[in-house]
Amino acid sequence: MLTPKVARRFARVDSTNAALLRDLGLQPDLPSGTVYLTRDQSAGRGQGSNGWHATPGDNLTLSALFRPADLSADRIFALTRATALAVADVVLELAPAAAADVRIKWPNDVYVGDRKVAGILIQNGLRGSRVSWSVIGIGLNVNEQHFPPELRSTATALHELHGAPLDTDGVLERLLTYLGRRLDTLDAGRFAELQAPYHDRLYLRDRPHTFLRVADDVRFRATVRGVDADGQLVLEHPDGRRETFTLQSLRFR
């Protein structure tokens, strides 16, 4: 059983993903489950060029090293499913009143209603056709109360959902427990146990929404139908035609 454990704590670092990747380059034998945690990130980021806002000490900002037992590159999206579900597990436990609204926005942001509570960034190393290692970065809003103006209507934190401030160490313990369980499911090859709940929690599933196709800068309406095995978002156009998109080819609007 994988038991993630904090190996290094930083007062401030550029990003826990970057720090863990640097050390992995110097110490290739770092064990699976190694966790780096910081109170403050100077260059934290999400998918693409997105930044990550966090008041120092109020939230959880961490990265975990995972070495899959036998994961082929064509199943790499299972890592995203496992991690997003682990974060959702924490939110469901600590904010049960909001359980019906906990969603995973493709590919891996965790939302409550239309407000983001957590972001995930996964970076992988391949050896041939297998995944050799993964650095899983997680930013979880716990006691954040000072979102910048542009985020106040689109972000939330666990303390708001829970109704009181939370002990970040206690939240961390829960998060690492759930992450270990979900990654154990992946290592056991029980992919269906990750796919079905991910699909059930998919943000905007079966609802029409406006999207931007990056290739031609065209906005269009379509309905979210799911995510395929390769991690591509499946959209259905009004005429019934289905189309799949990679993360780089589509934007939510």
N, C-alpha and C positions, 0 to 999 in steps of 0.2 A: 504494500500500500504506500502510495506517495504521501509524504508528510512534509509539506512546504514549511520552511523554517527561516526566520530572519537571520541572515549571516552578517549583514552590514547595515548600520544606521547612520544616516547623514543628517547634519543640521541643514546643509544646503548643498545642492549638486546641480549640474546642468540638467541632467535627466537620469532617472534610475535605469532606463533602458540603455542609454549611452554608457553609463558607468559599468553596468553588468557586461555589456558587449566588449568594452575595453579589457576588463579583467578576464573575460572568457578567452580573448586573444592571447593573454599572457599566461593563463592557467587553463589549458584546454580540458583538464580533468575535473573542473568544477562540478560538483554533484547535482543531479536532478533534484529540484526542490529548493535550491538556493534562492533566497529572497533578499533584495535590496530595498530599503525603505528610507524615505526622506521626509523631513518636515517642510522642506521648501525646494522647489525646482525653478531654476532660472531659465530653462529652455524646454519646459515640458510641452509636448505636442500630442495631437490626436492624429486622425487619418490625414494623409496628404500634408498640406501646409497649415492645418488648423492648429491654433495654440490651445493651451489648457490653463484656465484660471483657477487659482487656489490660494486662499489666505494661509500663510505659513502656520502649521500646527493644527489647523481646523479640520483637515480632511486626511484621507489616505492616498498616498502616492507611492506606488511600489512596482517592482518588476520581479518576476519569478522565472527561473531557468527550469525548463522542462525538457527531458530527453525521452521522446516516445520510444516504447519498446520495439514497435515495428509498424511505422506509419508511412504509407506510400505518399508521394508528392501529390497524386491525384485525389487524395482524401484529406488534404491539408486544411480544408475548411472546417473539418470536424473540431479542430483546435479552437476556432472562433466560436463555434456552437457551445463547446464545453465551457469556455471562459465566460461568455455572455450569460449562460445559464447559471454559473456559479455566482456571479454578481447579482443576478436576479433573485437567486435563492436568499441572499442576505437581505435584500430589500423586502422580499415577501415575509421573512421572519420578523424584521424590525418594524415594518409598516403594514401589518395584516389588514388594516382597514382599507388600504389602497390596493389590495391584491388584484382586484379585477382590472386595474389600470396599469399594472406593470407590463411593459412591452420592451421588445428588443428591436431597435431600429437598425435595419440592414446597413452594414454587416454586423456591428457589435455594440453600438451605443445602447445603454439601458435607460429607458424613459419611464416616467410615471405620468400617464395621460400624454400631454404634449410637451412635457418638460423633462429635460435631460438630467439624470442623477449620476451617471457614470459613463466614462469613455474607456476604450481599450485599444491598445496598439500592440500588435504581435509581429515580431521579426524572426525569420526562420533561417536556418542553415541546412543545406541539403548535401547529402553524400550519395551521388548517383541519383537514383529514383526514390530514395528514402529521406525522411526528415531526420536529420542528425540531432538538431537541437532547436528549441524555440525560446525566445525571450518574450515573456508575456507582461506587458505594461498595463497597469490598471490605475485609473484615477477615479476615486469614489468621493462624492460630496457628502460629508458627514455632518459637520457643524457649521458649514459655510453660511455666513449671513451678509456678506458684502460683495454680492455679484455686481459687476459693472453694469451701467444702465442698459447696455445692449443685450444683456443676458437675463435681466430680471424677470422677463415674461416667458423665457424659454428654458430656464434652469431651476432646479430644486435641490434640496439636501435632505438627508435622512432625518435630521433633527426636526425639520418642519413636518415631515410625514409621520414621524414617531410621536411628536407632540412635546418633546423635551430634548435637551442636549444629551449626547451619547458619549460614552467612554470610547475613544478611538482604539485603544488597545483591545477592548472587548469586541469591537466591530472587526478589527484585524483578525482576531482569533477565529471568529465565525467565517470570515471570508476565506482564510487559508484552509479551513476545514472543508468548506464547500468546494473550493477549487481542487483540493486533493481528491475528493470523491468523484467529481466530474471527470477529472483527468484519468482516474482509475478506470472509469467506464470506457473512456476512449482507448486506453491501453488494452482493455479486455476485448476490444473489437466490437462492442455493443453499440454500434453507430445509430441504430434505430432509436435507442433510448435518449439520444441527443437530438436527433432530427425531429421527432414528433413534438416534443415540448418546445423546441425552438420555433417550429412552424406555428404552434398554437399561440405563442407569445409575439409573433411577428407584428411589428408596428404597421398600422394601416392595412392589414390583411383584409382583402375583400372590400376595400373602400377605394373609390376613385380619388386621384390626387393629380396635381400638376407637377410635371417633371421637365427638366431641360436636358436635351440630347447634346452632349458636348461636341460631337463631331461637326454638327451643322448649326449649333446655337439655336435650335428650334424648341420652343415650349410645346408640350402636348399633354392631354389628359389620358390617364390610363388607370387601371385597377391592379393593385398588388395581389398577385396570386400565390407567391411563394418564393423559395430560393432553391435552385437546383443543386445537385451533388457537387458541382464545381464552385459553388458560392455565388453564382450569378442570380440577380434579381429577375424574377419572372413577372412581366407586366402583360395585361390583357387590354388591347385597344377596344374602343367602342364597337368596332366591326367584328369583334371576336378573335381577331388575330393576336397571337401571343409572340412576345419578343423578349429576349434575355439581354441583360446588361451587366458589364463589369463595373466595379467601383469607379474606375477612371472615366467611364463613358457616360455617366448619368449624374445628375444633381437633382435633389429634392427642391421644390419651390413652393 
